[in-house]
Amino acid sequence: MSITENTVVEIASKVASGELQARQVVEAFISRSQEEESLNALTYLAREEALAAADAVDAARQRGEKLGRLAGVPIAVKDAICTKGVPTTAGSRILQQEGADGKREPWRPPYDATCIQRLAAEGAIIISKANMDEFAMGSSNETSAYGPVRNPWSKTRVPGGSSGGSAVAVAAGLAPLALGSDTGGSIRQPAALCGVVGVKPTYGRVSRYGLIAFASSLDQIGPLTKDVRSSARVLEIISGDDEKDSTTATAPVEAYEAACDKPLKGLRFGLPAEYFAEGLDPAIAARIDQIVQKIRAAGCEVKPVSLPHTHYGVATYYIIATAEASTNLSRFDGIRFGLRKESEGADLTQIYEESRAEGFGEEVQRRILLGTYVLSAGYYDAYYDKAQRVRTLIRQDFDQVFEDVDVLITPTSPSVAFKIGERIRDPLSMYMADVYTLPASLAGICGVSVPAGTVEEQGEQLPVGVQLLCPALGESTMFRAAAGIEQLVGEI
């Protein structure tokens, strides 16, 4: 088996035992990344930095030191997560500035995000930064200033977004582990479209310190990996309270990896009717039905449930998220850092306008305008306040359903990966790609997309994802269910 085919858990075990050297591992993934440049999944390949970190891991093992749980594991980091001294631009021109030679240089943060610190403490090695939709605004990874990312299953198709580069990095073997961020489905949807595991933790379970904000009440960092157990290990490491983020949960972090060994039998699954209505690809519905039959045969209860306010999820999300985005992105003004455009004799307002007009892409500008509108005088009550009220109703729907079931099982996406360019000029069609992931984000609960095999689309075999949702801080149950279903899918 090629080194790049190993999972996170396998690599960490082999490096710890000496079967593999960390440098061997890093070199293999660097070589693979260079071979697959046409996918455009990466914005920066940290070759020298990664090799130096690998040598440090190998030296520690030779000295007989105890290695961390991720020692020697390369990681691709979404370009919205701050990495000290390593380029971080959120896929935007606004975080590129002119260097001494007149060429544009990406911003390099002076600090690491909390999740990066925790991974590094366990021996993980940053190997690359992953391409993404600009400021995490997109469902196809076509809005990046670095160009679109291509799905490794079919290079004419999108990988999903906004963490498309992260999903492709894992699916194509550019890294065994990637970090993404999920605001309304930006980990789960690309995970489904690329055939990998993607986890959205409970809101507050993972620190947002060092994540360039899109919508602060929704954003969460999570892992993408080849298998469920690897994601469980990574989430266990990056979770927990952080004094630098007041929104983190103080509840103890449970043993997520150990939960993967618990039997599936006995869990109560709910099938929400609203997720199997008009708009779902029949081939995906049939695939989910096969999995449901396997779950029943494994000794689990499966029953229909209803989440009646799901229908309002897309509208509610695009009011709240754009409102928060318009506030968060106001700091990118061409004055303090990043791109600055200034025509001769320009006043402060002109500098703002020129810098933001050139620095922000079309989709980001659209969302800033939408958010500013819904927060403006005369419209706040009609839109933003009403959306917050509906958000409460959506959360109450989940609370009520979870009194009767342990896990909700749904499709992750209503369709397989669509063609590049197919929806980019139709924002509503693009926004509907996240129709099954948005409600859980609004409710702040945890979710995971698990590969569910493939279906045929126009003569191509393309991945499908099954989404599992659990109550807030229910990650242990979520991983128990995900590991069991991962095994069942392998038997279909």
N, C-alpha and C positions, 0 to 999 in steps of 0.2 A: 504494500500500500504506500502511495506517495505521502510524503510528510504533509502536504497541503490538504490531504483528505482526512486527517485526524481531527477529532473534536477537541474542544478546550480541555476537557477532563483527561483525555488521552495524552495530549501534549504535556500537560502539567505533570502527569504521572511518569511519562517517559523521561522528561528532563530531570525530575527528582531522582529517578533510579539510575540515571547516567546512560540509559539506552540511547538517548538523543542529547546533543549539546544544544543549548539555547541559540548559539550562533548558527548551527546547522538549520534550525527551525526558521530563524529570521531570514537567512539567506534564501531558503526555499520560497518563502512567501514574497520576498522582494523580487525574485526571479519571476514568479507567477504574476505579480502585479505589473511588471514590465512587459510581459507577454500579452497581457490583456488590456493594454492602454486604450484600445478602440472602444471599450465599454464606457470610458470617461467616468469611472466610478470614484476616482480619487482626485483631490485638488492639490495634494502634496504627499510625496513619498519621503518619509523621514529615514533615509538609508543610513547615514552616518550615525544619527542619534540612536537608532534602533540597534545597530551593530555594537555600539559602545555599551548600551544597556544589557545586551545579550552577553557580552564578555564579562560584565559585572556579575551576572547570574551564574555563569560557569565558574568564575573565580570563587564565588561564595560556596558553591557545591564542593569544589576541590578542597576548600578549607574545612569542610565538614559542617558547615553552618546549615541550620534548618531552613529550608526554602519555603516560600509562601505558597498559597493554594493555587496561584496562577503563574508561578515562576516559569519564565520562558515563553509565555503565551503572547503572541503578537495581537495587537488590537488596532482596529481602524476606528477613528473617532469622528463623529459627525462634526462638520465644520462650524457648528454653532456652539460647541463646547470648548471652553478656554483651555489651552495647553501652553504652558510657560515657554516662551521663546520659539514656539512652533506656530506657523501661520494659522490664523483664525479669522474668517471673513463672513461667516453666515451665508456664503454663496452670493455675496453682494459686492458691487463696485464701490459702495459707500464706505467700505472698510478696506479700501485700497488707497494708498497715498503715494504721492510722487517722492521718489528717493533723490539722492544727491545727483544721480546721473540722468534725472528727468524721467526715468522709467517708473511705472507704478509698482509699488511694493505692498504686499498684504500686511495687515496689522498683526503684530506678534504680542500676545498678552504678556504682562509681567507676572502672572500668577497662574496656577493650575486650579481648575474646578475641583470641588470636594470629591466628586466621584473619581476623578483622575488620581488624586492623592491616595485614595483608598485602594484603587487598583494597583498603583505603583508600589504601595506598601506590601502587596501580596506578590510582587514580582512580575506583573504584566508589563509588556513592552509596547509603547506607542510606535506603530510602524507607518501609519498614514493618517491623513485627514480625508474624510469622505465627502464627496459632492452631495449637494442637497438643493431643494427648492429654496430660492432666496428668502431669508429670514423665516424659513420653515413654512412658507405660504404656498402650498400647492399639493396636488395629489398625483403628480406624474413625474416629478423631477425634470420638468422642462423650463422652469423659470430661473434656473441658476445663471449667474453671470459667467460661469465657466462652461455653459452649454448643457444640453440634455444628457442624462445618463441612459444607457441602453441595457435592456433586460438580457441577461446571458442565455435565457431559453430561446429568445428570438430578438436579434438586434434591431429589428424594425419596430419593436414594441417598448412601451414604457416599463420601468421597474416599480412604479408607484412612488408616492412621496408623502411627506417631504424627505424622509430618511432613505431615499432611493439608493444613494451611493453606499450607505451602510448595508442595506439588504443585498445589493449586488456584490459587495466586497466578500460577504460570507458565502453567498450562493456560487460565486465564481472561484472561490478558493484564494482570494487575495488576502484574507485574514480569517482565522477561525472564530473570531469574536469582533463584534462592532457595537459601538454605542450609538443610539439614536435618541431622538426626543419625540414625544407623542403628545400633541395638543388636541387633536380630534381624530387620530387614527394614523398618525405619521410614522409609527413603528409597525403597527399591526397590518395595515393595508399593503405596504411594500413587502413585508414578510410573506404575506399570502401570495402576492403576485410573483415573487421570486422563489417560493418554495422553501422558506426557512422559518425558524421559530422566532417570534418577536413578542416581547413582553412590555405592556404598559402597567407599571405599578400603581397602587393606590396613590391618590394625590397626597403628597407629603411624606411618602415612604422613602423617597430618595431626594437628597438635597438638590436644590436648583442653583446653588451658589456656583457661579462660573458658566451658567447656561445663558447665552444671549437671548433675552426674553422676546417672545411673541405675545402670548396671552398668559399673564402671570397666575391666574386662578385655574389654569388648565394644563400648563406645561408640566411634563414629567420626563425624566431621563430613564431609559431602560435598555436592556441588552438584546442583541440579535445574534443567534448562534445556529449551528447545524442541528442541535438536539436539545431536548427539554432539560436534561440534567445539567448541561453546561450553563444554560440561562439561569437555572435555579442557583447554582454556585455563585455566579457573577452578581445576581441580585442580592443574595445574602451578604456579599462583601460590600456593595455600594449603598445598602440601605442603612437607615438609622438616623437618629437625631443629629443636628448640626447647628451649633451656635451661630453660624453665619447665615442661616436661613430660618427665620422665625416660623415658617409654615411647615417645617418638618414635624412628623409625628414622633412623640416621645415613647410610644409603645415599643417594648422589646422586639428585636428582630428574631423571628422563629427560624428553625432549621429547615430551610426550603429544600436543600438538596436531599436531606433525609426523607422529606415528604414524598419524593419521587419513588421511594421503595414501598410505599403503602399501597394496598390493593385498591383497584377501582371499585370492586364489589361493595355495594351498600350505599353508594352515593346517590343522591336524588337529583335528577337532571330536569330542567324546564326547557320547553320549546316555545319561545315567544312567537305568537301567530304573526305579529307585525313584521317579523324578519323573514317571513316566507311568503310574502304577498307579491303583487304585481311588480315587475322590474327585476326579479331574480332570474338569472340564467337557469333554465330548466336542467341543464347538465350539472350545474353546481348543486341545485336542490336535490337531484338524484344521488349525487355523491355524499351529501350530508345525510341523506336518508339511509344509505348503506352503513354509515358510521353509527347512526342511531340504533339500527337493528343489532349491530355488534355490541353496543353498550347494553342493550336490553339482555342480550344473550349472556353477557358477562355478570349478570346479577344486579343490575342497577334499575332503579325506577325512573321512567321517563314519562313526563306528562305535559300536556299543553298548558301554557300560561299566557297572560296578556299584559302588555306594557302600553296602555292606551294612549299615552302622550308621546310615543315614539315619533309619530307623524310630524311633530313640531320640532324635532331635534335639529334638522338642518337650518331652519330659519332662526331658531334660538341661538345656535352656535355662531352663526355668521353675524349676528348682532353683537353678542358678548365678546367674541374673539376679536372682531375688527375694532370695537371700542377700546379694548385693552391694547391692541396693537398701535392704534393711533397715539396713545399716550406713551407707550414704551419706546416707540421709534422717534419720538420728538427729540431725543437726546442726540440723534445723528443729524447735526446741523451744519457741519463743515467748519466748526470753530474749534472744538476741543480735540478731536482726533478724526482720522479717516480722510476721505476725499474732501477737498476744498476747491471750489470753482469761484473765481472772482474776476469779473470784467473790470476794466479800468474805470475808476471813479464809483464803483458799486458801494451802496450803503449796506447796512447790516441785513436788512430785509432781502435785498437782492442776492447777497451771499447765501442766505438760507435757501432762497428759491432756486438759484443756479446749481448749488451743490446737491440739493435733494432731487432736483429734476434729472440731473445726470447720474447721480448715485443710485437712485432707486429704480427698479424695473417696473414694468407696466402692472403686474399683479400686485406688487407691494403698494404702488401708488393707488390702485383701485381700493385696496382694503383700508388704507389710511383715510381716504376720502369717505368711504362708507362709515368707518368708525367715528370720524369727526362729525359726520352728519347726525348719527344716532345719539351722540352726546351733546349736541347743540341745543341752545335754548329753544323751547317749544316742541322739541322732539324727544327729549330725554324720557319723559313719562310715557310717551306713546310707543317708544321702541325699547330703549335700554331697560327701563324699570319693568316693563311688561315681560321682557325676555328673562329677566332674573326671576320673576314669579313663575314663569313656565319651567324654568330650570329646576325650581323647587318641586314642582309637580312631577317632573321626570325622575328626580331623585326619590321621591316618595313612591313612585311606581316600582322602582327597584327594591326599595325597603320592604314593601308589601310582598312582593314575589319571593324574596329571600326568606320569608317566614316559612315558606312551604317547600322550597328546593334549596340545594346546596350550590348548584352550578347551572348557569344558563348556557345552552349550546346554540350557536347561530353560524351562518356563513360570515366570513370576515369581509368579503367584498361581493357586490351583486354581479360582478363580471370577472372574467380573467383579464390579463393585461391587454390593454387596447393599443392601437397603433400610435406611434409618435406623430404628433400633429393633428390627431383625429378630434381632440376636444379642446385644444388650446384656445380656440376662438369662441368657445361656448362655455363661459364660466359656470352657468347653472349645471350643465351636464357634468363638468369637472367636479363641482362641489358634491354632486350626488354619488360620486365614487366612494365617499366616506359615510354614506347613510347608515351603515350598520355599526360603525365605530364611534360616531359622534355622541350618542346618548350616554355611553359609559363614561366618556370624558366629562360630560356635563355633570354627571352624578358623582364623579370622583372615585369610582370603584376600580378594581383591578381587572385586567384582561390579558389574554394571550392568544396569538394566532399560531396554530400548529399545522404543519403541512398535511394535507388530506389527499395526496395523490395528484393526478393530472386528469384533464379532460381535453377532448379534441376541439380545436377552434380553427376553422379554415385550413385544415390539413396539418395543423401544428399541435403537438402535445404541450399544454401549458398548465402551470401549477394552480392548485386551489388551496385555500386555507379554511380551517374550521376555527371559529372564535369561541373561547370559553370565558365567561364572565362570572366573577365572584364578588361577595360584599367587600366593603372597605376593610383593608387589613386581612383579607382572606386569601393571601398568597399561598399559604401552605396547602389549603384545599385545592386551589387552582393548579398548583404543580402536581399534586396527587392525581387530579383528573387528567391533566395534560400528558403526564408520563404514561398513564394507562391507555389513553386514546392514541398516543404515538405508537404504542405497541399494536393496538388493534388495527390501525391504518396499514401497518406493515403486513398484516395477514389478509388484507382484502385483495 
